[in-house]
Amino acid sequence: MADIVSYHAHVYYDPSTTRTAAELVRARIGERFVVRLGRWHDELVGPHLRSMFQVAFAPELFATLVPWLMLNRLGLSVLVHPNTGAPRADHMTHSLWLGEALPLNADALEISSDPAEDVVVPNTAPRT
């Protein structure tokens, strides 16, 4: 477990039909959890073959954020993966899906990276 620097949750949506649901999920995450909410990606980016936004979070949040996503993802597909310095394995082998598992472009993923790049700097301030 010491190899896991952080986690990412990629929340997928369709810009024309489910963006409103994604906006609601994103807002609720920001209200409840100290995370780093990434940019909206209506255009495809990296290995992701659907529009998405990313939620980066510390390992300590896994036990609360992931179950919350299980119950509150509003029907959206969510990919959750660790960040260990092995992006391809993290996305393709060590990941879990909430909802429909979607295809990814493994060729867009590096074999290894610097794990220090995945340390989470939160940008949310949940209500207490």
C-alpha positions as CSV (number, residue, x, y, z in Angstrom):
1,M,0.0,0.0,0.0
2,A,3.0,2.3,0.5
3,D,3.3,2.5,-3.3
4,I,0.0,4.3,-3.6
5,V,0.7,8.0,-3.6
6,S,-2.9,9.1,-4.4
7,Y,-6.0,8.0,-6.3
8,H,-7.9,9.4,-9.3
9,A,-11.6,9.0,-10.0
10,H,-12.5,9.8,-13.6
11,V,-16.2,10.7,-13.9
12,Y,-17.4,10.2,-17.5
13,Y,-20.4,12.0,-19.1
14,D,-21.9,12.9,-22.4
15,P,-21.7,16.7,-23.0
16,S,-25.2,16.7,-24.7
17,T,-27.1,14.4,-22.4
18,T,-25.5,13.8,-18.9
19,R,-23.3,16.9,-18.3
20,T,-25.9,18.3,-15.9
21,A,-25.7,15.1,-13.8
22,A,-21.9,15.3,-13.9
23,E,-22.1,18.9,-12.7
24,L,-24.2,17.9,-9.8
25,V,-21.9,15.0,-8.8
26,R,-18.9,17.3,-9.1
27,A,-20.5,20.0,-6.9
28,R,-21.5,17.5,-4.3
29,I,-18.0,16.0,-4.2
30,G,-16.5,19.5,-3.7
31,E,-19.0,20.2,-0.9
32,R,-18.1,17.0,1.0
33,F,-14.5,16.1,0.4
34,V,-11.0,17.7,0.4
35,V,-9.9,16.7,-3.1
36,R,-8.5,18.2,-6.2
37,L,-11.2,18.7,-8.8
38,G,-9.7,18.6,-12.3
39,R,-10.9,20.5,-15.4
40,W,-13.8,19.6,-17.6
41,H,-12.7,17.6,-20.6
42,D,-15.6,17.7,-23.2
43,E,-12.9,16.9,-25.8
44,L,-11.2,13.5,-25.4
45,V,-7.9,13.6,-23.6
46,G,-5.2,10.9,-22.8
47,P,-6.5,7.4,-22.6
48,H,-10.1,8.5,-22.1
49,L,-12.5,7.9,-24.9
50,R,-15.4,9.8,-23.4
51,S,-15.7,13.2,-21.9
52,M,-14.7,13.3,-18.2
53,F,-13.5,15.2,-15.2
54,Q,-10.9,13.9,-12.8
55,V,-11.0,13.9,-9.0
56,A,-7.6,13.4,-7.3
57,F,-7.6,12.4,-3.7
58,A,-5.4,11.2,-0.9
59,P,-5.3,7.5,0.0
60,E,-7.0,8.3,3.4
61,L,-10.2,9.3,1.6
62,F,-10.6,6.0,-0.3
63,A,-12.8,4.4,2.3
64,T,-15.2,7.3,2.4
65,L,-15.1,8.8,-1.2
66,V,-15.4,5.6,-3.2
67,P,-18.5,4.3,-1.3
68,W,-20.0,7.7,-1.6
69,L,-19.4,7.6,-5.4
70,M,-21.0,4.1,-5.5
71,L,-24.2,5.5,-4.2
72,N,-24.2,9.0,-5.7
73,R,-22.7,8.8,-9.2
74,L,-26.2,9.4,-10.7
75,G,-25.8,6.6,-13.2
76,L,-22.4,7.9,-14.6
77,S,-19.5,5.6,-15.2
78,V,-16.5,6.2,-12.9
79,L,-13.0,4.8,-13.2
80,V,-11.0,4.7,-9.9
81,H,-7.3,3.9,-10.0
82,P,-4.3,4.3,-7.8
83,N,-1.2,6.4,-8.7
84,T,1.9,4.3,-8.1
85,G,4.2,5.6,-10.8
86,A,3.0,3.0,-13.3
87,P,0.2,4.9,-15.2
88,R,-0.6,2.1,-17.7
89,A,-0.9,-0.6,-15.0
90,D,-2.8,1.8,-12.7
91,H,-5.4,2.5,-15.3
92,M,-5.6,-0.9,-17.0
93,T,-4.9,-3.5,-14.3
94,H,-5.1,-2.0,-10.8
95,S,-8.4,0.0,-11.4
96,L,-12.0,-0.5,-10.6
97,W,-15.2,0.6,-12.3
98,L,-18.4,2.0,-10.9
99,G,-21.1,1.5,-13.4
100,E,-20.4,0.6,-17.0
101,A,-16.7,-0.2,-17.7
102,L,-15.6,1.9,-20.7
103,P,-12.8,1.3,-23.1
104,L,-9.5,3.1,-22.6
105,N,-6.6,3.8,-25.0
106,A,-3.7,2.0,-23.3
107,D,-1.3,3.3,-25.9
108,A,-1.8,6.8,-24.6
109,L,-0.5,5.8,-21.1
110,E,3.2,5.8,-20.1
111,I,4.7,2.7,-18.6
112,S,6.2,4.6,-15.7
113,S,6.2,8.2,-14.3
114,D,7.4,10.1,-11.3
115,P,5.0,9.3,-8.4
116,A,5.8,12.7,-6.9
117,E,3.7,14.2,-9.7
118,D,0.6,12.6,-8.3
119,V,0.7,14.1,-4.8
120,V,-2.7,15.7,-4.2
121,V,-3.0,19.5,-3.6
122,P,-6.7,20.0,-2.8
123,N,-8.7,22.8,-4.3
124,T,-11.9,22.3,-2.4
125,A,-13.1,23.6,0.9
126,P,-16.0,21.4,2.1
127,R,-18.6,22.8,4.5
128,T,-18.2,21.6,8.0
